[in-house]
Amino acid sequence: MTREPRPADGDRQPVILINKEGLTLGLDPTGAWIIWGPRNPVRPARERLLWLLPLLERPPDAVTTAVTTTGADGSIIPALLRFALESWSSYWAGLALGWLEAGISVTDLVNVLASLKDSPTQPQPISHRAAQLWHKATTTT
């Protein structure tokens, strides 16, 4: 069995542990977001947003503080929230809505909230929460 080479520890900066199995979100030497684990080669995080979903089970402040204190591009959080809101799962969409209700900016997600509030496939509580956030975002801008 051939394994892909992993960067030396000095080539990546761990930022936050995603799960108990060692999946980690971090930065490469250029400041780009990467994800890796004991059984997973290093990958660009934007290509593996599914792997980041467990972060939504944590308080938003814990994750956003870890991400923003790096000084790196913070767009990984809106990308993760967009992925969760557009997902097949009301569970992940509900957790993402909880982050937005806790004060994470909805600026980049207004169109996603508009789609979610009108989605016939989402449960009514998810649609209503999305509608409230969408309405708040569109009446205050």
Backbone torsions as a table, in degrees:
resi	resn	phi	psi	omega
1	MET	NA	126.1	179.8
2	THR	-97.1	132.5	177.5
3	ARG	-109.9	147.0	175.4
4	GLU	-70.7	142.4	178.1
5	PRO	-65.9	142.9	177.4
6	ARG	-102.1	145.3	176.5
7	PRO	-63.3	150.7	173.5
8	ALA	-63.0	155.2	-177.8
9	ASP	-53.8	-31.7	179.3
10	GLY	-70.2	-12.9	-178.7
11	ASP	-91.1	-1.7	179.1
12	ARG	-144.5	147.0	-179.1
13	GLN	-115.5	108.2	177.0
14	PRO	-63.9	139.2	179.0
15	VAL	-114.4	-48.8	-179.0
16	ILE	-152.1	137.7	175.5
17	LEU	-78.4	130.2	-175.8
18	ILE	-87.2	-40.9	-178.1
19	ASN	-145.7	176.7	-177.6
20	LYS	-71.9	-15.8	-179.5
21	GLU	-83.8	0.5	176.1
22	GLY	96.0	5.8	175.3
23	LEU	-63.9	129.8	-170.4
24	THR	-130.4	138.0	170.8
25	LEU	-99.2	132.4	-179.2
26	GLY	-157.5	-164.8	-177.1
27	LEU	-123.6	144.7	172.4
28	ASP	-88.5	177.9	-176.9
29	PRO	-60.7	-20.8	179.5
30	THR	-88.6	-4.9	-178.1
31	GLY	91.9	7.8	178.1
32	ALA	-82.7	145.4	-179.7
33	TRP	-73.4	131.8	177.6
34	ILE	-132.3	163.1	178.5
35	ILE	-136.4	140.9	179.1
36	TRP	-156.3	167.3	176.9
37	GLY	-158.3	176.1	-178.7
38	PRO	-58.7	-31.8	179.7
39	ARG	-111.0	9.7	-176.5
40	ASN	-127.0	128.7	175.7
41	PRO	-68.9	163.3	178.3
42	VAL	-64.5	131.6	179.1
43	ARG	-136.0	153.1	171.0
44	PRO	-61.8	132.1	-176.0
45	ALA	-61.6	-35.4	-179.0
46	ARG	-65.0	-20.7	176.8
47	GLU	-86.7	-7.1	-176.4
48	ARG	-133.7	43.2	-179.5
49	LEU	-60.6	-30.0	176.8
50	LEU	-56.3	-38.3	-179.8
51	TRP	-67.9	-20.2	-178.3
52	LEU	-88.6	-10.9	-176.4
53	LEU	-52.0	-37.6	178.8
54	PRO	-58.1	-20.5	176.3
55	LEU	-62.0	-27.8	-179.4
56	LEU	-69.7	-12.8	177.6
57	GLU	-82.2	-3.1	178.7
58	ARG	-102.4	164.2	175.0
59	PRO	-62.1	137.0	-178.0
60	PRO	-55.3	-39.0	-177.8
61	ASP	-61.1	-37.9	-178.7
62	ALA	-63.2	-42.2	-177.7
63	VAL	-76.7	-46.7	-177.7
64	THR	-65.4	-34.7	176.9
65	THR	-63.6	-45.3	179.0
66	ALA	-60.3	-40.7	-177.7
67	VAL	-72.9	-46.2	-174.4
68	THR	-73.7	-27.2	-179.3
69	THR	-72.3	-10.2	178.4
70	THR	-75.3	-23.2	-175.1
71	GLY	80.3	0.3	179.6
72	ALA	-82.0	171.0	176.6
73	ASP	-54.7	121.5	-177.6
74	GLY	-87.2	9.8	-175.7
75	SER	-71.4	-5.0	178.2
76	ILE	-65.8	-32.4	180.0
77	ILE	-67.8	-52.6	176.5
78	PRO	-60.2	-34.4	178.1
79	ALA	-64.2	-42.5	178.2
80	LEU	-65.0	-44.3	179.6
81	LEU	-63.4	-42.7	177.3
82	ARG	-59.6	-45.8	180.0
83	PHE	-59.0	-45.3	-179.5
84	ALA	-66.4	-41.9	-179.6
85	LEU	-67.0	-29.7	179.9
86	GLU	-93.5	3.2	-174.7
87	SER	-74.8	171.6	178.0
88	TRP	-75.4	-10.3	-168.5
89	SER	-110.8	125.5	175.5
90	SER	-69.7	-23.2	177.1
91	TYR	-61.9	-53.8	-178.7
92	TRP	-67.6	-38.7	177.3
93	ALA	-61.5	-41.4	179.0
94	GLY	-63.9	-40.3	177.2
95	LEU	-66.1	-41.0	177.7
96	ALA	-63.0	-41.2	176.7
97	LEU	-61.9	-37.2	176.9
98	GLY	-60.6	-39.3	176.9
99	TRP	-64.4	-42.2	179.9
100	LEU	-66.7	-39.2	177.1
101	GLU	-65.6	-26.4	178.8
102	ALA	-79.8	-5.9	174.6
103	GLY	118.3	-0.1	174.9
104	ILE	-65.4	138.2	-175.3
105	SER	-59.2	135.5	176.9
106	VAL	-100.3	1.9	-174.0
107	THR	-49.3	-47.4	-178.0
108	ASP	-82.3	-1.3	-172.2
109	LEU	-119.4	10.0	-176.5
110	VAL	-58.8	-43.8	-179.6
111	ASN	-66.1	-36.3	177.9
112	VAL	-66.6	-41.8	177.7
113	LEU	-63.2	-38.6	177.8
114	ALA	-60.9	-42.7	178.4
115	SER	-67.6	-40.9	-177.9
116	LEU	-67.0	-39.2	-178.8
117	LYS	-65.8	-26.7	-178.8
118	ASP	-101.5	5.8	-175.5
119	SER	-72.2	124.9	177.1
120	PRO	-77.6	-9.9	-177.3
121	THR	-94.7	-12.5	-179.3
122	GLN	-91.8	148.3	175.8
123	PRO	-62.4	152.7	-177.5
124	GLN	-54.4	-42.3	179.4
125	PRO	-60.3	-37.1	178.2
126	ILE	-66.9	-46.2	179.5
127	SER	-60.4	-41.3	-179.1
128	HIS	-67.1	-41.8	178.2
129	ARG	-63.7	-42.0	177.9
130	ALA	-63.2	-40.9	179.5
131	ALA	-63.1	-41.0	179.2
132	GLN	-63.7	-44.5	178.9
133	LEU	-66.7	-41.0	179.1
134	TRP	-62.4	-46.4	-179.2
135	HIS	-62.0	-44.6	178.9
136	LYS	-61.3	-41.9	-178.4
137	ALA	-70.4	-34.5	-176.3
138	THR	-87.7	-17.1	177.9
139	THR	-94.0	-14.2	-179.4
140	THR	-102.0	-2.7	-179.5
141	THR	-100.2	NA	NA
